[in-house]
């Protein structure tokens, strides 16, 4: 099961990323856990300097921008 973490403090870009991740997971039918990480200390622990960011199985895959739905789909397959 893939573990997806959305790093961000709740800005509009972070909310957009969360919506896209939820949609991609739902459409994929794959078992995934999705976690929103909003605490700044936890975000910094990932060594991310720009949010939003998407972490897949513990690895930062996208940071500082909102990936397209297709990019997210590719990351969870």
VENHURA-V814211 format. One record per backbone hydrogen bond with DSSP energy under -0.5 kcal/mol. NH is the residue of the N-H (numbers start at 0). CO is the residue of the C=O. E is the energy in kcal/mol with one decimal. If there is no record, write none. Layout:
NH;CO;E + NH;CO;E
//
This chain:
1;30;-1.4 + 3;1;-0.6 + 3;32;-3.4 + 4;54;-2.5 + 5;34;-3.0 + 6;4;-0.6 + 6;52;-2.7 + 7;5;-0.6 + 7;36;-2.4 + 14;10;-2.3 + 15;11;-2.3 + 16;12;-2.4 + 17;13;-2.3 + 18;14;-2.4 + 19;15;-2.4 + 20;16;-2.7 + 21;17;-2.5 + 22;18;-2.3 + 23;19;-2.7 + 24;20;-2.6 + 25;21;-2.4 + 26;22;-2.7 + 27;23;-1.9 + 28;24;-1.6 + 31;29;-0.6 + 32;1;-2.6 + 34;3;-2.5 + 36;5;-3.2 + 36;34;-0.6 + 37;35;-0.7 + 42;38;-2.3 + 43;39;-2.8 + 44;40;-1.3 + 45;41;-0.5 + 45;42;-1.5 + 46;43;-2.1 + 47;42;-0.9 + 51;6;-0.6 + 52;6;-1.8 + 53;61;-2.7 + 54;4;-2.9 + 55;58;-2.6 + 56;2;-3.2 + 56;54;-0.5 + 58;55;-1.7 + 60;53;-2.8 + 61;53;-1.5 + 63;49;-0.8 + 63;51;-1.9 + 64;51;-0.8 + 66;64;-0.7 + 71;67;-2.1 + 72;68;-2.5 + 73;69;-2.2 + 74;70;-1.7 + 75;71;-1.5 + 76;72;-0.8
//
